[in-house]
Amino acid sequence: MDQRSFQAAAKSGNIDQLYELIHEDPYVLDKIDNVPFIDTPLHVAALAGTTEFAMEMMHLKPSFARKLNADGLTPLHLAVDHGHFWLALELVKVDPSLVRLKGRQGMTPLLLAVSKKKIDLISEFFLVCPKSIVDANVNGENALHIAVKNNEPREGVLIVLKVLMGWILRLCQKDAERTETRVMNCRDKDGNTPLHLAAYHNNHKAMRLMLKSSNVNVNIENKNGLTVLDVAVLLRREGNRWGSWCGVERVVKWHGGKRSASLVKSKTTSDILGSKLTWCESRRTRSIRSYSWISEERRNALLVVATLIITATYQTVLQPPGGVSDSGESSNATSNVTTSGEKAGSVVMDDGDFLWLWIWNSVGFTFATLLTVSLLVSGQESGFWYLPLFIPLLLAYDAAGQVISPNKTVNDKGNLVCFIILLIWVLLVWFWDRLQSKRAKARGPKSGLVWEGFTTLDQARGVTPSKKSVIM
C-alpha cells in the first residue's frame, strides 16, 4: 500500500479515506507498527494538527503514540514542537504517561515544552503527570537546567522558572520532599546544578527563585570541585562586572553558601560502609527489623491497647482509689486509718499502699508511652517530632503524682523504684538478645534451607513467626 496515501489522509484529517485504506488492507496498521522507527499516521496528524484524525488513530492503534520516528520523536513531541496545544492535551488525556516518554537526546515532551517556553502546556503536563518533574535528558539536565540555560529573552526564562518553582514548592504528595530535593539538586553531565548554571549566567532573579526551596543545597560541588560561591568568585576575578558578581556572592552567602576549600571533608558512602557499626546504628537497625514483621492491623491494635493503658493509668493518678483528703489530717470513719498526708489533696491511703500503687502504675504508664512512640515511628524515622506529644503528658503525670503523694519522700521512692524496674527491663532485653543470637546459630533442624535462612520449620508449618525481642 502507498504510504503517501496514509500521509495525505492524516494531513487533511480525512477519516473516511483512512477507513477506505483499511478496507483495502486490514493489516496495514500492523505493518506500520512493525517498523521500528517510522512516521506513523499519528505522527503526521500531530505534525499537521489534525486533532480528530489523530484521536481516531489513537483509539485504533494506541501503540503509535509511543513510537519514535526516524528523528527520534513521538507524536506528542511533534505536537508540542509545532504548538498544537489542544491536540497535545487530547493525547495526554488518553495516556498521561506520554509526557514522560524520552525521545531524541532523552528529551521528554515536558522538557521540550520547557525549552520552547510553552507555559500553558507545562502546567497542563504537571497536572496530568506530576512525576514528570524529575525527568532529565541524556546530559542529566532537568526542567530547571533547561529553563536557566535558555536565557533569551531573560523575562521568558523567569516566567518558565516561576511556573516550575511554583509547582515544585506546592507539591504535597507522599514523597514531595524527596522529589523537591532530587529536582533542585540534580546535576548535569558537568556536575552543575540549576543553581550553578544561574551563577554562571549571573542570573540574580533565577537564583532567588530557586533559593526559596528549603531543600536546595548551595554547597554541592560540580566535577571541577566548584560550589556556587566558587563560581561567583571565579567569574568576578576574571573581570566580569564587579558589582553584579558581588551581588551574586551576597545572595549565596546569605543562604549558607561556602567555598569548596572551607567545606568540611565529607565521608564517602564507601567510608561509611567500611567503618565500624556504632551502637546507635545497631539499635536502629534492630528496631527497624523488629517492627518490620508487624502487620498494619496488628500495629493499629497495639496502638489502641497502649492508648487504653495510658488513659487508665493517667486516670488513676487523677482519681486515686479512696479519693483524696481535704486537709493535711484526714481520718477514715469506717477503717479508723489516719493518713500521714502533709497537704490537702493527698491520697486517703497509707504510705505503703500508695508506694506500690505509684510504682506499678508508673511502670505501666511509661511502658505504654514508649510502646506508642515506637509503634508510631516503627524504627523508620526519628521520634524527635513525636516528643512534644508525650513530654507534656509525662511532666503532668509526675506533677499530679507529687500533688497526691502523702509526702515528698514517698513520691521520690516510687520514682526511684520505677526507674530501677525500667533499667532492669532494658538489661533483660539486652541479655535476651545476646542469648537468642547465640542459640540461633545452633538452633533448628539439620536442613540446608534452614541453615541458609531460606525458610524455617515454623514457616513451613504455617506458624506465625515470633520475634526474638521487643525493642522499647
TORVEXTOR-342310 format. One record per residue (C-alpha): residue number from 1; z, y, x. Coordinates in Angstrom, 1 decimal. Each point is the difference from the previous one (the first is absolute). Layout:
ATOM pos      Z      Y      X
ATOM NUM      Z      Y      X
...
//
This chain:
ATOM pos      Z      Y      X
ATOM   1    0.0    0.0    0.0
ATOM   2   -0.8    3.5    1.2
ATOM   3    3.1    1.7    1.2
ATOM   4   -1.5    3.4   -0.7
ATOM   5    0.0   -0.8   -3.7
ATOM   6    3.7   -0.3    0.1
ATOM   7    0.4    3.2    2.0
ATOM   8   -2.2    1.9   -2.4
ATOM   9    2.1   -1.3   -3.0
ATOM  10    3.2    1.0    1.8
ATOM  11   -1.2    3.5    1.0
ATOM  12   -1.2    0.8   -3.6
ATOM  13    2.9   -1.7   -1.6
ATOM  14   -2.3   -2.2   -2.1
ATOM  15    2.2   -2.8   -1.3
ATOM  16   -2.8   -1.6   -2.1
ATOM  17   -2.1   -0.4    3.1
ATOM  18    3.0   -1.7    1.7
ATOM  19    0.1   -2.7   -2.7
ATOM  20   -3.7   -0.4    0.1
ATOM  21    0.2   -0.8    3.7
ATOM  22    2.9   -2.5   -0.7
ATOM  23   -2.2   -1.7   -2.7
ATOM  24   -2.7   -0.5    2.6
ATOM  25    2.5   -1.6    2.5
ATOM  26    3.5   -0.8   -1.3
ATOM  27    1.2   -0.6    3.6
ATOM  28   -1.2    3.3    1.4
ATOM  29    3.5    1.5    0.2
ATOM  30    1.3   -3.1    1.8
ATOM  31   -2.8    0.2    2.5
ATOM  32    0.9    3.6    0.8
ATOM  33    3.7   -0.9    0.3
ATOM  34   -0.8   -2.7    2.5
ATOM  35   -1.3    2.6    2.5
ATOM  36    2.9    1.1    2.3
ATOM  37   -1.0    3.7    0.3
ATOM  38   -2.3    1.5   -2.6
ATOM  39   -0.5    2.9   -2.3
ATOM  40    0.9   -1.6   -3.3
ATOM  41   -1.1    1.7   -3.3
ATOM  42    3.6    1.2   -0.2
ATOM  43   -0.4    1.8    3.3
ATOM  44   -3.2    1.6   -1.2
ATOM  45    1.6    1.1   -3.2
ATOM  46    3.0    1.4    1.8
ATOM  47   -2.3    2.0    2.3
ATOM  48   -2.0    1.3   -2.9
ATOM  49    3.0    0.7   -2.2
ATOM  50   -1.2   -2.1   -3.0
ATOM  51    3.5   -0.8   -1.4
ATOM  52   -1.0   -2.1   -3.0
ATOM  53   -2.3   -2.3    2.1
ATOM  54    2.7   -0.3    2.6
ATOM  55    2.6   -1.1   -2.5
ATOM  56   -2.4   -2.5   -1.5
ATOM  57   -0.6   -1.4    3.4
ATOM  58    3.7    0.1    0.8
ATOM  59    0.8   -2.3   -3.0
ATOM  60   -3.0   -2.3    0.6
ATOM  61    0.8   -0.4    3.7
ATOM  62    3.4    1.3    1.1
ATOM  63   -0.5   -1.4    3.5
ATOM  64   -2.7    2.7    0.7
ATOM  65    2.8    2.6    0.0
ATOM  66    1.6   -1.6    3.1
ATOM  67   -3.3   -0.5    1.9
ATOM  68   -1.0    2.0    3.0
ATOM  69   -3.6    1.2    0.4
ATOM  70   -1.8    0.1    3.4
ATOM  71    1.8    3.3    0.7
ATOM  72    3.4   -1.5   -0.5
ATOM  73    0.7    1.8   -3.3
ATOM  74    1.1   -1.3   -3.4
ATOM  75   -1.2    1.6   -3.3
ATOM  76    3.3    2.0   -0.2
ATOM  77   -0.6    1.4    3.5
ATOM  78   -3.5    1.2   -1.2
ATOM  79    1.4    1.5   -3.2
ATOM  80    2.7    1.9    2.0
ATOM  81   -2.5    1.2    2.7
ATOM  82   -2.4    1.3   -2.6
ATOM  83    2.6    1.6   -2.2
ATOM  84   -0.5   -2.2   -3.1
ATOM  85    3.6    0.6   -1.3
ATOM  86   -0.2   -1.7   -3.3
ATOM  87   -1.8   -3.0    1.3
ATOM  88    2.6   -0.5    2.7
ATOM  89    2.8    0.2   -2.7
ATOM  90   -1.7   -2.6   -2.2
ATOM  91   -0.3   -2.4    3.0
ATOM  92    3.7    0.2    1.0
ATOM  93    1.0   -0.3   -3.7
ATOM  94   -1.5   -3.5    0.1
ATOM  95    1.3   -0.9    3.4
ATOM  96    2.6    2.3    1.6
ATOM  97    0.0   -2.0    3.2
ATOM  98   -3.5    1.4    0.8
ATOM  99    1.8    3.1    1.3
ATOM 100    1.3   -2.0    3.0
ATOM 101   -3.3   -1.8    0.9
ATOM 102   -0.9    0.8    3.6
ATOM 103   -3.6    0.8    0.9
ATOM 104   -1.7    1.4    3.1
ATOM 105    2.6    0.8    2.7
ATOM 106    2.7   -1.2   -2.2
ATOM 107   -0.3    3.0   -2.4
ATOM 108    1.3   -0.6   -3.5
ATOM 109   -1.3    2.0   -3.0
ATOM 110    3.3    1.9    0.2
ATOM 111   -0.4    0.9    3.6
ATOM 112   -3.6    1.0   -0.7
ATOM 113    1.2    2.2   -2.9
ATOM 114    2.4    1.7    2.4
ATOM 115   -2.7    0.6    2.6
ATOM 116   -2.2    1.5   -2.7
ATOM 117    2.8    2.1   -1.4
ATOM 118   -0.4   -1.6   -3.5
ATOM 119    3.4    1.3   -1.3
ATOM 120   -0.3   -1.3   -3.6
ATOM 121   -1.1   -3.5    1.2
ATOM 122    2.8   -0.2    2.5
ATOM 123    2.6    0.6   -2.7
ATOM 124   -1.6   -2.4   -2.4
ATOM 125   -0.2   -2.7    2.7
ATOM 126    3.7    0.4    0.6
ATOM 127    0.8   -0.4   -3.7
ATOM 128   -2.0   -3.2   -0.3
ATOM 129    0.9   -1.5    3.4
ATOM 130    3.2    1.5    1.5
ATOM 131    0.0   -2.4    3.0
ATOM 132   -3.3    1.4    1.3
ATOM 133    1.9    2.8    1.8
ATOM 134    0.9   -2.4    2.8
ATOM 135   -3.5   -1.1    0.9
ATOM 136   -1.6    1.0    3.3
ATOM 137   -3.5   -0.3    1.5
ATOM 138   -0.9   -1.9    3.2
ATOM 139    1.2    2.9    2.1
ATOM 140    3.5   -0.2   -1.5
ATOM 141   -0.5    3.3   -1.9
ATOM 142    1.5    0.2   -3.5
ATOM 143   -0.6    2.7   -2.6
ATOM 144    2.3    2.5    1.7
ATOM 145   -1.8   -0.4    3.3
ATOM 146   -3.4    0.6   -1.6
ATOM 147    1.3    3.0   -2.0
ATOM 148    1.3    1.7    3.2
ATOM 149   -3.0   -0.8    2.1
ATOM 150   -2.4    1.2   -2.7
ATOM 151    0.9    3.6    0.8
ATOM 152   -3.0    1.9   -1.3
ATOM 153    0.7    2.1   -2.0
ATOM 154    3.8    0.2    0.6
ATOM 155    0.8    0.8   -3.6
ATOM 156   -1.8   -3.1   -1.2
ATOM 157    2.1   -2.1    2.4
ATOM 158    3.2    1.5   -1.4
ATOM 159   -1.0   -0.8   -3.6
ATOM 160   -0.7   -3.6    0.9
ATOM 161    3.2   -0.3    2.1
ATOM 162    2.1    1.6   -2.8
ATOM 163   -1.3   -2.7   -2.4
ATOM 164    0.7   -2.8    2.4
ATOM 165    3.5    1.3    0.9
ATOM 166    0.7    0.7   -3.7
ATOM 167   -0.7   -3.6   -0.8
ATOM 168    2.0   -1.4    3.0
ATOM 169    3.1    2.0   -0.7
ATOM 170   -0.1   -0.9   -3.7
ATOM 171   -0.1   -3.8    0.5
ATOM 172    2.7   -1.9   -1.8
ATOM 173   -1.1   -3.6    0.4
ATOM 174    2.5   -2.6    1.3
ATOM 175   -1.5    0.3    3.5
ATOM 176   -0.7    3.7   -0.2
ATOM 177    2.1    1.0    3.0
ATOM 178   -1.6   -2.7    2.2
ATOM 179   -3.5    1.1   -1.2
ATOM 180    0.7    3.6    0.8
ATOM 181    1.2   -1.0    3.5
ATOM 182   -3.1   -2.0    0.6
ATOM 183   -2.4    2.8   -1.1
ATOM 184    1.8    2.8    1.8
ATOM 185    0.4   -1.8    3.3
ATOM 186   -3.3   -1.9    0.1
ATOM 187   -1.6    0.2    3.4
ATOM 188   -3.8    0.0    0.6
ATOM 189   -1.8   -1.7    2.9
ATOM 190    1.3    2.7    2.4
ATOM 191    3.5   -0.4   -1.3
ATOM 192    0.0    3.4   -1.8
ATOM 193    1.8    0.4   -3.3
ATOM 194   -1.3    2.6   -2.5
ATOM 195    2.6    2.3    1.4
ATOM 196   -1.5   -0.3    3.5
ATOM 197   -3.4    0.9   -1.4
ATOM 198    1.4    3.0   -1.8
ATOM 199    1.6    1.2    3.3
ATOM 200   -3.3   -0.6    1.9
ATOM 201   -1.8    2.2   -2.6
ATOM 202    2.8    2.6    0.0
ATOM 203    0.3   -0.4   -3.8
ATOM 204    3.4    1.5   -0.9
ATOM 205   -0.4   -0.4   -3.7
ATOM 206   -1.0   -3.6    0.2
ATOM 207    3.0   -0.7    2.3
ATOM 208    2.4    1.7   -2.4
ATOM 209   -1.4   -2.1   -2.9
ATOM 210    0.4   -3.3    1.8
ATOM 211    3.5    1.0    1.3
ATOM 212    1.2    0.1   -3.6
ATOM 213    0.2   -3.7    0.2
ATOM 214    3.5   -1.2    1.1
ATOM 215   -1.6   -3.2    1.5
ATOM 216   -2.4    1.7    2.4
ATOM 217    0.9   -0.8    3.6
ATOM 218   -0.8    3.1    2.2
ATOM 219    0.8   -1.9    3.2
ATOM 220   -2.5   -2.8   -0.1
ATOM 221   -2.0   -0.2    3.3
ATOM 222   -3.8   -0.5    0.0
ATOM 223   -1.7   -2.2    2.5
ATOM 224    0.1    2.8    2.6
ATOM 225    3.8    0.1   -0.4
ATOM 226   -0.1    3.4   -1.8
ATOM 227    2.2    1.0   -2.9
ATOM 228   -1.0    2.7   -2.4
ATOM 229    2.0    2.5    2.0
ATOM 230   -1.7   -1.1    3.2
ATOM 231   -3.4    0.7   -1.6
ATOM 232    1.0    3.5   -1.0
ATOM 233    1.4    0.8    3.4
ATOM 234   -3.0   -1.5    1.8
ATOM 235   -2.5    1.9   -2.0
ATOM 236    1.9    3.3    0.5
ATOM 237    0.0   -0.5    3.7
ATOM 238   -3.7   -0.6    0.0
ATOM 239   -0.5    3.6   -1.1
ATOM 240   -0.2   -0.3   -3.8
ATOM 241    1.4    2.8   -2.1
ATOM 242    3.5    0.5    1.2
ATOM 243    1.6    1.4   -3.2
ATOM 244   -1.7   -2.6   -2.2
ATOM 245    1.1   -3.0    2.1
ATOM 246    3.5    1.3    0.4
ATOM 247    0.1    0.0   -3.8
ATOM 248   -0.9   -3.7   -0.1
ATOM 249    2.7   -0.7    2.6
ATOM 250    2.6    1.8   -2.1
ATOM 251   -1.0   -2.0   -3.1
ATOM 252    0.2   -3.3    1.8
ATOM 253    3.3    0.8    1.7
ATOM 254    1.5    1.1   -3.3
ATOM 255   -0.6   -3.5   -1.3
ATOM 256    1.5   -1.8    3.0
ATOM 257   -3.1   -0.2    2.2
ATOM 258    0.6   -0.8    3.7
ATOM 259   -2.0   -0.4    3.2
ATOM 260   -0.7   -3.6    0.9
ATOM 261    1.9    0.4    3.3
ATOM 262    3.2    0.9   -1.9
ATOM 263   -0.1   -2.9   -2.4
ATOM 264    2.5   -2.8    0.5
ATOM 265   -1.8   -3.1    1.3
ATOM 266   -0.3   -2.3   -3.0
ATOM 267    0.2   -3.7    0.1
ATOM 268   -3.1   -2.1   -0.7
ATOM 269    0.0   -2.8   -2.5
ATOM 270    0.0   -2.5    2.9
ATOM 271    3.0    1.7    1.5
ATOM 272    1.9   -0.3   -3.3
ATOM 273   -1.0   -3.7   -0.6
ATOM 274    0.8   -0.9    3.6
ATOM 275    3.5    1.6   -0.1
ATOM 276    3.2   -1.7   -0.8
ATOM 277    0.8   -0.3   -3.7
ATOM 278    2.8    2.3   -0.9
ATOM 279    2.9   -0.8   -2.3
ATOM 280   -1.2    2.4   -2.7
ATOM 281   -3.5   -1.5    0.1
ATOM 282    1.4   -3.5   -0.2
ATOM 283    2.2    0.9   -3.0
ATOM 284   -2.9    1.8   -1.8
ATOM 285   -2.3   -3.0    0.6
ATOM 286    2.6   -2.4   -1.4
ATOM 287    0.6    2.3   -3.0
ATOM 288   -3.7    0.1   -0.8
ATOM 289   -0.4   -3.7    0.3
ATOM 290    3.2   -0.6   -2.0
ATOM 291   -1.1    2.0   -3.0
ATOM 292   -3.7   -1.0    0.1
ATOM 293    0.7   -3.2   -1.9
ATOM 294    1.6    1.7   -2.9
ATOM 295   -2.4    0.3   -3.0
ATOM 296   -0.2    3.2   -1.9
ATOM 297    1.7   -1.5   -3.1
ATOM 298    3.0   -1.3    2.1
ATOM 299    0.2    3.3    1.8
ATOM 300    0.2    1.9   -3.3
ATOM 301    2.7   -2.5   -1.2
ATOM 302    2.1    0.5    3.1
ATOM 303   -0.3    3.7   -0.4
ATOM 304    1.3   -0.2   -3.6
ATOM 305    2.9   -2.2    1.1
ATOM 306    0.9    2.3    2.9
ATOM 307   -0.1    3.0   -2.4
ATOM 308    2.3   -1.7   -2.4
ATOM 309    2.5   -0.8    2.8
ATOM 310   -0.1    3.6    1.2
ATOM 311    0.6    1.2   -3.5
ATOM 312    2.9   -2.4   -0.7
ATOM 313    1.8    0.7    3.3
ATOM 314   -0.4    3.7   -0.3
ATOM 315    1.3   -0.1   -3.6
ATOM 316    3.0   -1.9    1.3
ATOM 317    0.9    3.0    2.2
ATOM 318   -0.5    2.5   -2.9
ATOM 319    2.0   -2.2   -2.4
ATOM 320    2.4   -2.2    2.0
ATOM 321    1.9   -2.8   -1.8
ATOM 322    3.1    1.3   -1.7
ATOM 323   -1.2    3.6    0.1
ATOM 324    1.5    2.8    2.1
ATOM 325    3.2    1.9   -0.1
ATOM 326    0.4    3.5   -1.3
ATOM 327    2.6    0.9    2.7
ATOM 328    1.3   -1.1    3.3
ATOM 329    2.7   -2.3   -1.6
ATOM 330   -1.1   -2.2   -2.9
ATOM 331    1.6   -3.1   -1.5
ATOM 332   -1.5   -2.7   -2.0
ATOM 333    2.0   -0.6   -3.2
ATOM 334   -1.0   -3.6   -0.4
ATOM 335    0.3   -1.3    3.6
ATOM 336    2.7    2.5    1.2
ATOM 337   -2.1    0.4    3.2
ATOM 338    0.3    3.4    1.7
ATOM 339   -3.1    1.1    2.1
ATOM 340    0.4    1.6    3.3
ATOM 341   -2.7    2.6   -0.7
ATOM 342    0.5    3.3    1.6
ATOM 343   -2.5    1.9   -2.1
ATOM 344   -1.4    0.3   -3.5
ATOM 345   -3.0   -2.2   -0.6
ATOM 346    1.2   -3.0    2.2
ATOM 347   -0.3   -3.5   -1.4
ATOM 348    2.7   -1.6   -2.1
ATOM 349    0.3   -3.1    2.1
ATOM 350    2.0   -0.9    3.1
ATOM 351   -1.3    0.6    3.5
ATOM 352   -0.8   -3.7    0.7
ATOM 353   -2.1   -0.5   -3.1
ATOM 354   -1.9    3.3    0.6
ATOM 355   -0.7   -1.0    3.6
ATOM 356   -1.6   -3.3   -0.9
ATOM 357   -2.0    1.7   -2.8
ATOM 358   -1.2    2.8    2.2
ATOM 359   -1.0   -2.4    2.9
ATOM 360   -2.1   -2.4   -2.1
ATOM 361   -1.4    2.7   -2.3
ATOM 362   -1.1    2.0    3.1
ATOM 363   -1.6   -3.1    1.6
ATOM 364   -2.0   -0.7   -3.1
ATOM 365   -1.0    3.6   -0.4
ATOM 366   -1.1    0.3    3.7
ATOM 367   -1.9   -3.3    0.0
ATOM 368   -1.8    0.9   -3.2
ATOM 369   -1.0    3.4    1.3
ATOM 370   -1.3   -1.5    3.3
ATOM 371   -2.0   -2.6   -1.9
ATOM 372   -1.5    2.6   -2.2
ATOM 373   -1.2    2.1    3.0
ATOM 374   -1.3   -3.2    1.7
ATOM 375   -2.0   -1.0   -3.0
ATOM 376   -1.4    3.5   -0.5
ATOM 377   -1.4    0.2    3.5
ATOM 378   -0.7   -3.8    0.3
ATOM 379    0.1    0.4    3.8
ATOM 380   -3.4    1.9   -0.1
ATOM 381    1.2    3.5    0.5
ATOM 382    3.0    2.1    1.0
ATOM 383    2.9    0.2   -2.4
ATOM 384    0.6    3.6    1.0
ATOM 385   -1.6    1.6   -3.1
ATOM 386    2.2   -2.2   -2.2
ATOM 387    3.3    1.1    1.5
ATOM 388    0.2    3.2   -2.1
ATOM 389    0.2   -2.3   -3.0
ATOM 390    3.0   -2.0    1.2
ATOM 391    2.0    2.0    2.5
ATOM 392    1.3    2.4   -2.8
ATOM 393    0.9   -3.1   -2.1
ATOM 394    1.9   -1.5    2.9
ATOM 395    1.9    3.2    0.7
ATOM 396    0.8    0.5   -3.7
ATOM 397    1.3   -3.6   -0.1
ATOM 398    2.3    0.6    3.0
ATOM 399    1.2    3.3   -1.5
ATOM 400    0.8   -1.7   -3.3
ATOM 401    1.9   -2.7    2.0
ATOM 402    2.1    2.6    1.7
ATOM 403    0.9    1.5   -3.4
ATOM 404    1.1   -3.2   -1.7
ATOM 405    1.7   -1.6    3.0
ATOM 406    3.8    0.0   -0.2
ATOM 407    0.2    1.6    3.5
ATOM 408   -2.3    0.7    3.0
ATOM 409    1.4   -2.9    2.0
ATOM 410   -1.1   -2.6   -2.6
ATOM 411   -3.5    1.6   -0.2
ATOM 412   -0.4    0.0    3.8
ATOM 413    1.1   -3.7    0.2
ATOM 414   -2.5   -0.9   -2.7
ATOM 415   -2.9    1.8    1.8
ATOM 416    0.9   -1.7    3.3
ATOM 417    0.1   -3.5   -1.4
ATOM 418   -3.3    0.7   -1.9
ATOM 419   -1.6    1.0    3.3
ATOM 420    1.3   -3.1    1.8
ATOM 421   -1.4   -2.3   -2.7
ATOM 422   -3.4    1.7    0.3
ATOM 423    0.1   -0.4    3.7
ATOM 424    0.9   -3.7   -0.3
ATOM 425   -2.9   -0.5   -2.3
ATOM 426   -2.4    1.6    2.4
ATOM 427    1.3   -2.2    2.8
ATOM 428   -0.3   -3.1   -2.2
ATOM 429   -3.6    0.9   -0.8
ATOM 430   -0.8    0.4    3.7
ATOM 431    1.7   -3.3    0.8
ATOM 432   -1.8   -1.8   -2.8
ATOM 433   -3.4    1.4    1.2
ATOM 434    0.6   -1.4    3.5
ATOM 435    1.2   -3.3   -1.3
ATOM 436   -3.0   -0.4   -2.3
ATOM 437   -2.3    1.0    2.7
ATOM 438    1.2   -2.8    2.3
ATOM 439    0.1   -2.5   -2.8
ATOM 440   -3.6    0.9   -1.1
ATOM 441   -1.3   -1.2    3.4
ATOM 442    1.2   -3.5   -0.5
ATOM 443    0.0   -0.1   -3.8
ATOM 444   -2.5   -1.7   -2.2
ATOM 445   -1.8   -3.4   -0.2
ATOM 446   -2.2   -1.2    2.9
ATOM 447   -3.2    1.5   -1.1
ATOM 448   -2.6    1.9    1.9
ATOM 449   -0.7    2.3   -3.0
ATOM 450    3.7    0.8   -0.4
ATOM 451    0.4    0.7    3.7
ATOM 452   -2.9    2.3    0.1
ATOM 453    1.3    2.0   -2.9
ATOM 454   -2.9   -0.9   -2.2
ATOM 455    2.3   -1.3   -2.8
ATOM 456    3.4   -1.4   -0.7
ATOM 457    1.3   -3.0   -2.0
ATOM 458    1.5    2.3   -2.6
ATOM 459   -3.3    1.9   -0.5
ATOM 460   -1.8   -3.3   -0.4
ATOM 461    2.6   -1.0   -2.7
ATOM 462   -0.4    3.3   -1.7
ATOM 463    3.5    1.3    0.8
ATOM 464    0.4    3.8    0.2
ATOM 465    0.5    0.8    3.7
ATOM 466    3.5    1.3    0.7
ATOM 467    0.7    2.7    2.5
ATOM 468    2.0   -0.5    3.1
ATOM 469    2.0    3.2   -0.5
ATOM 470    0.3    3.1   -2.1
ATOM 471   -0.4    3.3    1.9
ATOM 472    2.2    2.7   -1.3
//
